[in-house]
Amino acid sequence: SIEQLSEKIDNLSREKQELKSENEEFMRNCQFLQESITKRDNRIEEKLAEIEGLKGALETARAKTESYVGQCKEREAKILEKEETIKKLEAELVDLRKMRDSIYMLTAQKREINNTTT
């Protein structure tokens, strides 16, 4: 009957409108989620770029550290070398002082001998 068809059409129209409203809500939610995902993706990309930059800085710092360690080892070797040289020179100085003291003593003895023989 016409009334039943009209009623069925009205019901279908209402259902269609409800589905349309629900679909619009889903579309808004979907768009919101997509924007959120895009923002997070962008943030992740920024963080990855930052990490890459930090990796580069870390590698530079490691290279500098290795260079400094090498320089420290070289300096330590030079310090040891200088300490050895200082020890040798101090030993020579002790020997020279002993020689000087011996010369002073011999000179004094010679004067004494000269004074007693004259």
PyMOL commands that place a pseudoatom at each C-alpha (Angstrom):
pseudoatom trace, name=CA, resn=SER, resi=1, chain=A, elem=C, hetatm=0, pos=[0.000, 0.000, 0.000]
pseudoatom trace, name=CA, resn=ILE, resi=2, chain=A, elem=C, hetatm=0, pos=[0.945, 3.638, -0.527]
pseudoatom trace, name=CA, resn=GLU, resi=3, chain=A, elem=C, hetatm=0, pos=[0.919, 4.448, 3.164]
pseudoatom trace, name=CA, resn=GLN, resi=4, chain=A, elem=C, hetatm=0, pos=[3.266, 1.602, 3.946]
pseudoatom trace, name=CA, resn=LEU, resi=5, chain=A, elem=C, hetatm=0, pos=[5.597, 2.618, 1.146]
pseudoatom trace, name=CA, resn=SER, resi=6, chain=A, elem=C, hetatm=0, pos=[5.472, 6.232, 2.294]
pseudoatom trace, name=CA, resn=GLU, resi=7, chain=A, elem=C, hetatm=0, pos=[6.178, 5.159, 5.847]
pseudoatom trace, name=CA, resn=LYS, resi=8, chain=A, elem=C, hetatm=0, pos=[9.001, 2.916, 4.661]
pseudoatom trace, name=CA, resn=ILE, resi=9, chain=A, elem=C, hetatm=0, pos=[10.443, 5.782, 2.598]
pseudoatom trace, name=CA, resn=ASP, resi=10, chain=A, elem=C, hetatm=0, pos=[10.205, 8.094, 5.627]
pseudoatom trace, name=CA, resn=ASN, resi=11, chain=A, elem=C, hetatm=0, pos=[11.930, 5.502, 7.810]
pseudoatom trace, name=CA, resn=LEU, resi=12, chain=A, elem=C, hetatm=0, pos=[14.633, 4.977, 5.220]
pseudoatom trace, name=CA, resn=SER, resi=13, chain=A, elem=C, hetatm=0, pos=[15.063, 8.738, 4.872]
pseudoatom trace, name=CA, resn=ARG, resi=14, chain=A, elem=C, hetatm=0, pos=[15.462, 9.073, 8.654]
pseudoatom trace, name=CA, resn=GLU, resi=15, chain=A, elem=C, hetatm=0, pos=[17.929, 6.182, 8.717]
pseudoatom trace, name=CA, resn=LYS, resi=16, chain=A, elem=C, hetatm=0, pos=[19.741, 7.753, 5.802]
pseudoatom trace, name=CA, resn=GLN, resi=17, chain=A, elem=C, hetatm=0, pos=[19.915, 11.076, 7.654]
pseudoatom trace, name=CA, resn=GLU, resi=18, chain=A, elem=C, hetatm=0, pos=[21.135, 9.357, 10.823]
pseudoatom trace, name=CA, resn=LEU, resi=19, chain=A, elem=C, hetatm=0, pos=[23.765, 7.491, 8.832]
pseudoatom trace, name=CA, resn=LYS, resi=20, chain=A, elem=C, hetatm=0, pos=[24.739, 10.728, 7.131]
pseudoatom trace, name=CA, resn=SER, resi=21, chain=A, elem=C, hetatm=0, pos=[25.108, 12.448, 10.521]
pseudoatom trace, name=CA, resn=GLU, resi=22, chain=A, elem=C, hetatm=0, pos=[27.101, 9.534, 11.886]
pseudoatom trace, name=CA, resn=ASN, resi=23, chain=A, elem=C, hetatm=0, pos=[29.257, 9.532, 8.779]
pseudoatom trace, name=CA, resn=GLU, resi=24, chain=A, elem=C, hetatm=0, pos=[29.928, 13.269, 9.153]
pseudoatom trace, name=CA, resn=GLU, resi=25, chain=A, elem=C, hetatm=0, pos=[30.932, 12.663, 12.781]
pseudoatom trace, name=CA, resn=PHE, resi=26, chain=A, elem=C, hetatm=0, pos=[33.221, 9.834, 11.696]
pseudoatom trace, name=CA, resn=MET, resi=27, chain=A, elem=C, hetatm=0, pos=[34.713, 12.057, 9.007]
pseudoatom trace, name=CA, resn=ARG, resi=28, chain=A, elem=C, hetatm=0, pos=[35.431, 14.813, 11.568]
pseudoatom trace, name=CA, resn=ASN, resi=29, chain=A, elem=C, hetatm=0, pos=[37.009, 12.258, 13.902]
pseudoatom trace, name=CA, resn=CYS, resi=30, chain=A, elem=C, hetatm=0, pos=[38.977, 10.799, 11.024]
pseudoatom trace, name=CA, resn=GLN, resi=31, chain=A, elem=C, hetatm=0, pos=[40.208, 14.247, 9.991]
pseudoatom trace, name=CA, resn=PHE, resi=32, chain=A, elem=C, hetatm=0, pos=[41.145, 15.067, 13.593]
pseudoatom trace, name=CA, resn=LEU, resi=33, chain=A, elem=C, hetatm=0, pos=[43.045, 11.784, 13.914]
pseudoatom trace, name=CA, resn=GLN, resi=34, chain=A, elem=C, hetatm=0, pos=[44.756, 12.327, 10.568]
pseudoatom trace, name=CA, resn=GLU, resi=35, chain=A, elem=C, hetatm=0, pos=[45.876, 15.808, 11.648]
pseudoatom trace, name=CA, resn=SER, resi=36, chain=A, elem=C, hetatm=0, pos=[47.088, 14.363, 14.938]
pseudoatom trace, name=CA, resn=ILE, resi=37, chain=A, elem=C, hetatm=0, pos=[49.016, 11.639, 13.095]
pseudoatom trace, name=CA, resn=THR, resi=38, chain=A, elem=C, hetatm=0, pos=[50.536, 14.216, 10.749]
pseudoatom trace, name=CA, resn=LYS, resi=39, chain=A, elem=C, hetatm=0, pos=[51.638, 16.385, 13.692]
pseudoatom trace, name=CA, resn=ARG, resi=40, chain=A, elem=C, hetatm=0, pos=[53.183, 13.373, 15.410]
pseudoatom trace, name=CA, resn=ASP, resi=41, chain=A, elem=C, hetatm=0, pos=[54.886, 12.280, 12.193]
pseudoatom trace, name=CA, resn=ASN, resi=42, chain=A, elem=C, hetatm=0, pos=[56.328, 15.769, 11.802]
pseudoatom trace, name=CA, resn=ARG, resi=43, chain=A, elem=C, hetatm=0, pos=[57.479, 15.749, 15.428]
pseudoatom trace, name=CA, resn=ILE, resi=44, chain=A, elem=C, hetatm=0, pos=[59.095, 12.347, 14.925]
pseudoatom trace, name=CA, resn=GLU, resi=45, chain=A, elem=C, hetatm=0, pos=[60.894, 13.641, 11.825]
pseudoatom trace, name=CA, resn=GLU, resi=46, chain=A, elem=C, hetatm=0, pos=[62.130, 16.670, 13.786]
pseudoatom trace, name=CA, resn=LYS, resi=47, chain=A, elem=C, hetatm=0, pos=[63.362, 14.442, 16.604]
pseudoatom trace, name=CA, resn=LEU, resi=48, chain=A, elem=C, hetatm=0, pos=[65.079, 12.107, 14.131]
pseudoatom trace, name=CA, resn=ALA, resi=49, chain=A, elem=C, hetatm=0, pos=[66.819, 15.089, 12.541]
pseudoatom trace, name=CA, resn=GLU, resi=50, chain=A, elem=C, hetatm=0, pos=[67.818, 16.293, 16.008]
pseudoatom trace, name=CA, resn=ILE, resi=51, chain=A, elem=C, hetatm=0, pos=[69.163, 12.818, 16.838]
pseudoatom trace, name=CA, resn=GLU, resi=52, chain=A, elem=C, hetatm=0, pos=[71.177, 12.768, 13.616]
pseudoatom trace, name=CA, resn=GLY, resi=53, chain=A, elem=C, hetatm=0, pos=[72.606, 16.174, 14.495]
pseudoatom trace, name=CA, resn=LEU, resi=54, chain=A, elem=C, hetatm=0, pos=[73.493, 14.949, 17.970]
pseudoatom trace, name=CA, resn=LYS, resi=55, chain=A, elem=C, hetatm=0, pos=[75.118, 11.849, 16.492]
pseudoatom trace, name=CA, resn=GLY, resi=56, chain=A, elem=C, hetatm=0, pos=[77.295, 14.109, 14.362]
pseudoatom trace, name=CA, resn=ALA, resi=57, chain=A, elem=C, hetatm=0, pos=[78.209, 16.222, 17.377]
pseudoatom trace, name=CA, resn=LEU, resi=58, chain=A, elem=C, hetatm=0, pos=[78.953, 13.062, 19.342]
pseudoatom trace, name=CA, resn=GLU, resi=59, chain=A, elem=C, hetatm=0, pos=[81.233, 11.757, 16.612]
pseudoatom trace, name=CA, resn=THR, resi=60, chain=A, elem=C, hetatm=0, pos=[83.036, 15.103, 16.522]
pseudoatom trace, name=CA, resn=ALA, resi=61, chain=A, elem=C, hetatm=0, pos=[83.432, 15.024, 20.308]
pseudoatom trace, name=CA, resn=ARG, resi=62, chain=A, elem=C, hetatm=0, pos=[84.735, 11.447, 20.160]
pseudoatom trace, name=CA, resn=ALA, resi=63, chain=A, elem=C, hetatm=0, pos=[87.250, 12.398, 17.477]
pseudoatom trace, name=CA, resn=LYS, resi=64, chain=A, elem=C, hetatm=0, pos=[88.406, 15.390, 19.551]
pseudoatom trace, name=CA, resn=THR, resi=65, chain=A, elem=C, hetatm=0, pos=[88.657, 13.195, 22.641]
pseudoatom trace, name=CA, resn=GLU, resi=66, chain=A, elem=C, hetatm=0, pos=[90.777, 10.660, 20.775]
pseudoatom trace, name=CA, resn=SER, resi=67, chain=A, elem=C, hetatm=0, pos=[92.962, 13.485, 19.514]
pseudoatom trace, name=CA, resn=TYR, resi=68, chain=A, elem=C, hetatm=0, pos=[93.328, 14.879, 23.045]
pseudoatom trace, name=CA, resn=VAL, resi=69, chain=A, elem=C, hetatm=0, pos=[94.133, 11.420, 24.413]
pseudoatom trace, name=CA, resn=GLY, resi=70, chain=A, elem=C, hetatm=0, pos=[96.833, 11.084, 21.764]
pseudoatom trace, name=CA, resn=GLN, resi=71, chain=A, elem=C, hetatm=0, pos=[98.205, 14.514, 22.612]
pseudoatom trace, name=CA, resn=CYS, resi=72, chain=A, elem=C, hetatm=0, pos=[98.160, 13.667, 26.327]
pseudoatom trace, name=CA, resn=LYS, resi=73, chain=A, elem=C, hetatm=0, pos=[100.123, 10.474, 25.678]
pseudoatom trace, name=CA, resn=GLU, resi=74, chain=A, elem=C, hetatm=0, pos=[102.654, 12.415, 23.599]
pseudoatom trace, name=CA, resn=ARG, resi=75, chain=A, elem=C, hetatm=0, pos=[102.991, 15.017, 26.346]
pseudoatom trace, name=CA, resn=GLU, resi=76, chain=A, elem=C, hetatm=0, pos=[103.352, 12.325, 29.008]
pseudoatom trace, name=CA, resn=ALA, resi=77, chain=A, elem=C, hetatm=0, pos=[106.167, 10.779, 26.964]
pseudoatom trace, name=CA, resn=LYS, resi=78, chain=A, elem=C, hetatm=0, pos=[107.834, 14.209, 26.653]
pseudoatom trace, name=CA, resn=ILE, resi=79, chain=A, elem=C, hetatm=0, pos=[107.401, 14.776, 30.393]
pseudoatom trace, name=CA, resn=LEU, resi=80, chain=A, elem=C, hetatm=0, pos=[109.065, 11.428, 31.147]
pseudoatom trace, name=CA, resn=GLU, resi=81, chain=A, elem=C, hetatm=0, pos=[111.850, 12.295, 28.717]
pseudoatom trace, name=CA, resn=LYS, resi=82, chain=A, elem=C, hetatm=0, pos=[112.376, 15.658, 30.408]
pseudoatom trace, name=CA, resn=GLU, resi=83, chain=A, elem=C, hetatm=0, pos=[112.327, 14.016, 33.846]
pseudoatom trace, name=CA, resn=GLU, resi=84, chain=A, elem=C, hetatm=0, pos=[115.074, 11.635, 32.692]
pseudoatom trace, name=CA, resn=THR, resi=85, chain=A, elem=C, hetatm=0, pos=[117.078, 14.560, 31.309]
pseudoatom trace, name=CA, resn=ILE, resi=86, chain=A, elem=C, hetatm=0, pos=[116.616, 16.439, 34.593]
pseudoatom trace, name=CA, resn=LYS, resi=87, chain=A, elem=C, hetatm=0, pos=[117.831, 13.391, 36.569]
pseudoatom trace, name=CA, resn=LYS, resi=88, chain=A, elem=C, hetatm=0, pos=[120.916, 13.112, 34.347]
pseudoatom trace, name=CA, resn=LEU, resi=89, chain=A, elem=C, hetatm=0, pos=[121.635, 16.831, 34.627]
pseudoatom trace, name=CA, resn=GLU, resi=90, chain=A, elem=C, hetatm=0, pos=[121.148, 16.730, 38.409]
pseudoatom trace, name=CA, resn=ALA, resi=91, chain=A, elem=C, hetatm=0, pos=[123.608, 13.816, 38.601]
pseudoatom trace, name=CA, resn=GLU, resi=92, chain=A, elem=C, hetatm=0, pos=[126.082, 15.812, 36.465]
pseudoatom trace, name=CA, resn=LEU, resi=93, chain=A, elem=C, hetatm=0, pos=[125.548, 18.810, 38.745]
pseudoatom trace, name=CA, resn=VAL, resi=94, chain=A, elem=C, hetatm=0, pos=[126.295, 16.698, 41.817]
pseudoatom trace, name=CA, resn=ASP, resi=95, chain=A, elem=C, hetatm=0, pos=[129.470, 15.425, 40.120]
pseudoatom trace, name=CA, resn=LEU, resi=96, chain=A, elem=C, hetatm=0, pos=[130.492, 18.970, 39.140]
pseudoatom trace, name=CA, resn=ARG, resi=97, chain=A, elem=C, hetatm=0, pos=[129.916, 20.213, 42.701]
pseudoatom trace, name=CA, resn=LYS, resi=98, chain=A, elem=C, hetatm=0, pos=[132.056, 17.361, 44.023]
pseudoatom trace, name=CA, resn=MET, resi=99, chain=A, elem=C, hetatm=0, pos=[134.781, 18.274, 41.505]
pseudoatom trace, name=CA, resn=ARG, resi=100, chain=A, elem=C, hetatm=0, pos=[134.550, 21.937, 42.482]
pseudoatom trace, name=CA, resn=ASP, resi=101, chain=A, elem=C, hetatm=0, pos=[134.729, 21.054, 46.153]
pseudoatom trace, name=CA, resn=SER, resi=102, chain=A, elem=C, hetatm=0, pos=[137.734, 18.797, 45.448]
pseudoatom trace, name=CA, resn=ILE, resi=103, chain=A, elem=C, hetatm=0, pos=[139.423, 21.596, 43.487]
pseudoatom trace, name=CA, resn=TYR, resi=104, chain=A, elem=C, hetatm=0, pos=[138.796, 24.055, 46.355]
pseudoatom trace, name=CA, resn=MET, resi=105, chain=A, elem=C, hetatm=0, pos=[140.179, 21.520, 48.802]
pseudoatom trace, name=CA, resn=LEU, resi=106, chain=A, elem=C, hetatm=0, pos=[143.258, 20.811, 46.680]
pseudoatom trace, name=CA, resn=THR, resi=107, chain=A, elem=C, hetatm=0, pos=[143.797, 24.539, 46.158]
pseudoatom trace, name=CA, resn=ALA, resi=108, chain=A, elem=C, hetatm=0, pos=[143.559, 25.101, 49.896]
pseudoatom trace, name=CA, resn=GLN, resi=109, chain=A, elem=C, hetatm=0, pos=[146.000, 22.242, 50.548]
pseudoatom trace, name=CA, resn=LYS, resi=110, chain=A, elem=C, hetatm=0, pos=[148.414, 23.645, 47.953]
pseudoatom trace, name=CA, resn=ARG, resi=111, chain=A, elem=C, hetatm=0, pos=[148.310, 27.069, 49.640]
pseudoatom trace, name=CA, resn=GLU, resi=112, chain=A, elem=C, hetatm=0, pos=[148.914, 25.423, 52.952]
pseudoatom trace, name=CA, resn=ILE, resi=113, chain=A, elem=C, hetatm=0, pos=[151.867, 23.517, 51.543]
pseudoatom trace, name=CA, resn=ASN, resi=114, chain=A, elem=C, hetatm=0, pos=[153.205, 26.682, 49.905]
pseudoatom trace, name=CA, resn=ASN, resi=115, chain=A, elem=C, hetatm=0, pos=[152.784, 28.610, 53.131]
pseudoatom trace, name=CA, resn=THR, resi=116, chain=A, elem=C, hetatm=0, pos=[154.603, 25.990, 55.175]
pseudoatom trace, name=CA, resn=THR, resi=117, chain=A, elem=C, hetatm=0, pos=[157.495, 25.595, 52.708]
pseudoatom trace, name=CA, resn=THR, resi=118, chain=A, elem=C, hetatm=0, pos=[158.214, 29.269, 52.390]
for i in range(1, 118): cmd.bond("trace and resi %d" % i, "trace and resi %d" % (i + 1))
show_as sticks, trace
zoom trace
